[in-house]
């Protein structure tokens, strides 16, 4: 799966899907998908990642308390 790194606008290949879906994990392992050479894996904060369309990640992937209170109270 590819997500967009919002600060740079570059695509990031997600290497650990389990951490992406885990609301208790603040970072995922991934690598930039840019240029012709395969990039080295690096940690990426989920707060900095969005879908390529610009849509934010689902709250249940990023907030361990997503069932307890509204996001924008």
C-alpha positions in Angstrom: 0.0 0.0 0.0 1.2 3.5 -0.8 0.4 6.6 1.3 1.5 10.2 0.7 3.9 11.8 3.1 2.2 15.1 3.6 5.2 17.3 4.5 7.1 16.3 1.3 4.2 15.2 -1.0 6.2 12.0 -1.9 4.7 8.5 -1.8 5.6 6.1 1.0 5.4 2.3 0.6 4.0 0.9 3.8 6.1 -2.1 4.9 4.2 -3.1 8.0 0.5 -3.1 7.5 -0.1 -4.4 11.0 1.3 -1.2 12.5 -0.7 0.9 10.1 -4.0 -0.5 11.4 -2.8 -0.6 15.0 -4.2 2.6 16.8 -1.5 2.2 19.5 1.3 2.5 17.0 2.3 6.1 16.3 4.8 5.2 13.6 5.0 2.7 10.7 7.9 1.3 8.8 8.1 2.4 5.2 10.2 3.7 2.4 10.0 6.6 0.0 8.9 5.6 -3.5 11.0 8.1 -5.5 13.7 7.7 -8.1 14.9 4.6 -9.7 16.7 3.0 -6.7 15.0 1.2 -3.9 15.1 3.5 -0.8 16.1 2.3 2.7 13.3 1.6 5.2 12.6 4.4 7.6 10.1 5.2 10.4 7.2 7.5 9.4 4.8 9.1 11.9 1.2 8.2 11.0 0.2 11.9 11.6 2.3 12.8 8.6 0.6 10.3 6.3 -2.5 10.6 4.2 -4.0 8.7 1.3 -2.8 9.7 -2.1 -6.1 11.5 -2.6 -5.3 13.7 0.4 -7.9 12.1 2.7 -6.7 11.6 6.3 -6.2 8.1 7.7 -9.3 6.6 9.5 -9.4 7.6 13.2 -9.6 3.9 14.2 -6.0 3.5 12.8 -4.6 6.5 14.7 -6.5 7.0 17.9 -6.7 4.2 20.5 -9.6 6.0 22.2 -11.7 6.5 19.0 -14.8 4.9 20.6 -14.7 7.0 23.7 -15.1 10.6 22.6 -15.7 12.6 19.4 -12.6 13.7 17.6 -13.6 17.4 17.5 -15.2 18.2 20.8 
